Amino acid sequence: MRAINRKLLRDISNMWGMVFVIALMIACGAATYITFLSTLDSLRQTQQSYYQEYYFANIFASLERAPNAVGGRIREIEGVNRVETRIQAGVNLNVPGFNETVTGMIISLPDEREPLLNRLYLRAGRMPHPYTEDEIVLGDGFAEEHGFSIGDRLEAILNGKIRELKIVGIGLSPEFIYQGQPGSLSPDLKRFGILWMRRAPLEAAYDMDGAFNNVVVSLTRRTSEKDVITQLDQILEPHGGLGAIAREDQNSHFFITEELNQLGQTATIIPTIFIAVAAFLLNVVIGRLIRTQREQIGILKAFGYNNREIGLHYLLMVSVIVVIGLIGGIVLGYYLGQQLSQLYASYYRFPYLQFVLNPWDLAAASLISMAAAYSGVFFSVREAAQLPPAEAMRPEPPKMYKRSMLERLGGASFLDQPTKMVLRQLGRQRVKITFGILGLAFATALMVVGRMSNDSVKYLIEVEFRQAQPFDLGILFRENISEHAVMEMKRLPGVYYGEGYRGVPVRLRSQHRSYLTAIQGYDTEMKLRRILSSDEQQVSVPARGLLLTRKLGDILNVQRGDMITVHFMDGSRRSARIPVAGFVSQYIGLNGYMNIDELSKLLPEKRVISGAYLLIDRWQEEDITETIAESPHVGEIISKQKIIERFYESTAQTWLIMALFISLFAGATAFSVVYNNARISLSERSRELASLRVLGLTRGEISYILLGELAILVLLAIPLGFLIGWGLTYFIVWSMQTELYRIPMHISTATYTLAALIVILSALLSGFFIRYKINRLDLISVLKTRE
């Protein structure tokens, strides 16, 4: 082995602590990058595979009732590949030991064959036998939450009649990756279940013999969905068609697409920021590390090694460190990517997970880390190699002495000598100090970014659920009913106040742009459902016209005063031209708001409501819920507290888990940055500090000189880190807006405090290790004469 290679092994062995911490910084950046991108790639690959294998439909349509012969006309539409006509209905479910209202959806299966579209994946059991009256396949999420297994019985109310159904299979379908009530913003596996049953018993239960009320369609390649939907609506219109929708508007697909879009933005922006910051820090650290070996470079040149050999030597040294970090980052990223992917797959109810680790992601993480490290090596080695060997072997000459600003102002008399030395050192090494402060500031900023999701979730819940929804119970009726129902509920013991509202599914159209959403009809002075803007200001429902969320207005490209076409999709088949009265910026959903009286004038049924909000005595909530649930008109009852819990259990949980991952990586990066700054500063000044010890300064005084400098850097870096963190958070929030959610720009005082504490604790821990190193300084070496 060549001598220079033995030197490489000794150097790495002697500075193993620094090697570990630098590798940790690389590992954190690479692991963040790989974790999120592998999760996104895996979920998209799994979604695509699941859709293809189980024939997920392209078009969905509901109607009141049509004879089976109409299905033949649908099959004749040009471009239609497969057609499945079905019976679909809402049901109430009675779950033993669970006192809350449970609703569900039951869907027919062909009597003697597999469905042509939206096929079932069975986790357990079998399909119901043909024509059997009481056998069902139960959705796996609902079964898992309530502990149902094969052979158990479930009581359901089908068309007003109680039926006891036997569970013969537990499965799932690509139609219900997201399992929740249509229109809800988070899945609810406890209170909403999916059931599949053979068609014959459903025909009998709902008086649909020889008829259907739901149809799904798949298309051949390069077929226009818009043209097929237009023809399908024309065929179904005489039969009470509610308007066909494309896959992109189907409830489950829309939800998961928006979630994956948001995950995609997260998986692109945050890992890029992390690995870019890690690359910057790595460049600074490697550059300073190489400069500490200036004298060794001079010795190597004196022994005949040329610049190319010296450069390769240090490239190899840094390569070892980078490879160690990358191996750790890839292994950690692979493991965490699998865990995060499994969490999402369970949350979205995928039957399986196809974990994908894209080689390009590994290559990108490796190239970024290596480029940052090698650039730091290049400039530092070039600077040292340009010196003559005799000059390079001398210690770097001290900077020109200058009095500090505080000394020039006359404050020196109040300072002891070690403090003056600290201030003078800061004044001499402006470039190094600037990069040191920037490194610590970026570490602080990463902590702020890591906690951003946690703050956003809490703020979102506070504004959208607690302030905007001061009700206690929300009631959703199966169909529109008279507003007198609210008066009846207000008479119940424990009910203080109640208000009704009307929700209507619509397609909004402006020129060539359109969007499927709902219009909420409220009284102008609604008390239990407030419309709050993102700055927490209440916006009143306009007496005339349509109030839109700002994001929806941007999608439709409309301004205040513009006329917008509204197609009502409640079966009335009516359309209207309504002026845009204004906009409101909100964090959740894309809705329109109207005065309920004005909305009712546009529809055949006048003053009716589709739901109600109640303010109640919380101690009597269980009794009130039980009484209201007895009404056959009530479809769902849920308390505001349950809405918040549901949000935390579903959507918010994924945000918080990502925040945990990011915070852990940020904390590890912060420690590595602080420790590396302190450790390299000690390497750069070890001879100087040892000389001061020989001159009579105590260990405490020389520790104060080095660690005092670190303390000042940390104190200067923290406010700058707050500013950089705010800017990065603003950029992330701006980049991560989707149709389903708009992330609030909110950073709490606790986040700033925690970020500062992490950096300060990292500095204290690093100071402990550095003090140990200072105590072991070799004082004899400084007494040796060097020419």
Summary of the structure (lengths in Angstrom):
residues: 787
radius of gyration: 33.7
end to end distance: 30.5
largest distance: 105.9
contacts: 2733
relative contact order: 0.12
helix: 54%
strand: 20%
